[in-house]
Structure formats: C-alpha cells, structure tokens
Amino acid sequence: MAGGWPVGGRWVSAAPHDRSMDLLDGLGRGVGELAARALDLALPALCAGCGREGEALCRECRPALDARLRQPAGVPVGLPGDIPSPLAQLEWCSSFTGVTRRALHRLKYAGDRRLAAPAGRAVGRRWRRAGVGGDVLVPVPASPDRVRDRGYDQAELIARAASGICGLPVWTPLVRTRTTIAQFDLDRRERAGNVAGAFAVRAASGGARLAGAWIVLVDDVMTTGATLAACGRVLLEEGALAVSAITVARER
C-alpha cells in the first residue's frame, strides 16, 4: 500500500518528500534508541524521584506521574477554568511538583532522555482515559538551538512513548521559527507575546496532510497554555479540524 496516514477513518496519502521525512525521522529515532542504550551501559540510571540506582524512575516513584489518571476529564476546582482558545480540550497527568518536577527537570536540563519513556506512557494513559477525540499526536517543538544542545526534543520523545499506549500516530509538522525566552520568567501577558508567531507548519507537511485532522498537542509542562494556544492557532489555520492538548504536568 502507498505511504500515508490513517486520519478520521480514511487514508491520507503521503507525498514522496513526506515519506522521505518519515524515513529520516525513523532513522533519527533509531540513533536515539542506540544512544539511550549506550547511556544505560555507561551510566547506570539513578531514579529522579528517590535517587535509587537501577531505573531512571523507579517502580515506587512512577505513580507520581499518574496522579490524575483516575480523575474525570476537565479542570479541577481551584485551578483557572478557562481552556486557552482555540483548544478544544486540555489535560495533564500530574502537578509540576515533587517527583514529576524532578523527572522533567532531569529530562530537559540534565540530558537524561530515559525519563521520556515513563513520562510519555503516563500521557498515553491519561489521554486514553480522559481524551475526547483525536486523530494524531503532535509534539510542541523545541527550538533548534535547544534540540542541538540536548541532542533530542523532549516533547517528541514523550509523544512517541505516549503513542504506544493510546494508539494515536505521531506527526511532527510544527517548527519553531525563532527562539523564545523561557516562559517561567514571564507573566501571563508576556507569555502570550513571547510565543506569538513563534511556530509554523513545515513546508514538507503541507495543509493537505493536516486538513480535517483532530490534532492532540503534546508537551512537557504548561502554565497559562500560551504556547499550546499559539501552536493550535497555526494548525487550525492550516486546515486542522480541531486541536486539543495534553502535557505531563501543569503548574498551578
């Protein structure tokens, strides 16, 4: 069968250039998996939660990522209730505290890509339980400079681990058009301005691939949702049917 993607019960054919990009993505993932295995051999993992040697996140600490797994969909009492426009749904797995905070900090700032797997599996479980709709997972892209420094894009690793749990394929149509200031340094109004115009759909993806698709954005942490909203607007402008979002953690 020709290359393509299942979307909303139909098959969308891939252009040759898209198939080439998917091949490159697959090669990149293979290299990343080899790097992770090499890291395991060279540097035995210490649990990000408790420091115990053996796994990047041990059996006793992993449940922290699933703190909201059995909660109903929606925003709990005590948190801002507005879902950032234009998102159709917003979900997250845990508050950005304790074990979850330490795990995500190590993933983003200490180069321990092994933590993307448990984080992504938590995302997959939460979306499978609470998500309403969705055809594909789309990670929120980091800037090229940060990807180059880390050696990976943590949101993409999280999305690919989530895909294995919730069954939605992963697309990577978004790119950052410029480097932005870290959002935690800014207030709500500054955050929205910081990410305005910072995302675009890569030319190889094209609107035809996105047309009619229900996108589920994936990221590590959200606070006000300004980054997710900025990505959502770009995707809708390119023809997406709807955009929802899920993150590993949310700051209060």
Rosetta blueprint (number, residue, H / E / L):
1 M L
2 A L
3 G L
4 G E
5 W E
6 P E
7 V E
8 G L
9 G L
10 R E
11 W E
12 V E
13 S E
14 A L
15 A L
16 P H
17 H H
18 D H
19 R H
20 S H
21 M H
22 D H
23 L H
24 L H
25 D H
26 G H
27 L H
28 G H
29 R H
30 G H
31 V H
32 G H
33 E H
34 L H
35 A H
36 A H
37 R H
38 A H
39 L H
40 D H
41 L H
42 A H
43 L L
44 P L
45 A L
46 L E
47 C L
48 A L
49 G L
50 C L
51 G L
52 R L
53 E E
54 G L
55 E L
56 A L
57 L L
58 C L
59 R L
60 E L
61 C L
62 R H
63 P H
64 A H
65 L H
66 D H
67 A L
68 R L
69 L L
70 R L
71 Q L
72 P L
73 A L
74 G L
75 V L
76 P L
77 V L
78 G L
79 L L
80 P L
81 G L
82 D L
83 I L
84 P L
85 S L
86 P L
87 L L
88 A L
89 Q L
90 L E
91 E E
92 W E
93 C E
94 S E
95 S E
96 F L
97 T L
98 G H
99 V H
100 T H
101 R H
102 R H
103 A H
104 L H
105 H H
106 R H
107 L H
108 K H
109 Y H
110 A L
111 G L
112 D L
113 R H
114 R H
115 L H
116 A H
117 A H
118 P H
119 A H
120 G H
121 R H
122 A H
123 V H
124 G H
125 R H
126 R H
127 W H
128 R H
129 R H
130 A H
131 G L
132 V L
133 G L
134 G L
135 D L
136 V E
137 L E
138 V E
139 P E
140 V L
141 P L
142 A L
143 S L
144 P H
145 D H
146 R H
147 V H
148 R H
149 D H
150 R H
151 G L
152 Y L
153 D L
154 Q H
155 A H
156 E H
157 L H
158 I H
159 A H
160 R H
161 A H
162 A H
163 S H
164 G H
165 I H
166 C H
167 G L
168 L L
169 P L
170 V E
171 W L
172 T L
173 P L
174 L E
175 V E
176 R E
177 T L
178 R L
179 T L
180 T L
181 I L
182 A L
183 Q H
184 F H
185 D H
186 L L
187 D L
188 R H
189 R H
190 E H
191 R H
192 A H
193 G H
194 N H
195 V H
196 A L
197 G L
198 A L
199 F E
200 A E
201 V E
202 R L
203 A L
204 A L
205 S L
206 G H
207 G H
208 A H
209 R H
210 L H
211 A L
212 G L
213 A L
214 W E
215 I E
216 V E
217 L E
218 V E
219 D E
220 D E
221 V E
222 M E
223 T L
224 T L
225 G L
226 A H
227 T H
228 L H
229 A H
230 A H
231 C H
232 G H
233 R H
234 V H
235 L H
236 L H
237 E H
238 E L
239 G L
240 A L
241 L L
242 A E
243 V E
244 S E
245 A E
246 I E
247 T E
248 V E
249 A E
250 R E
251 E L
252 R L
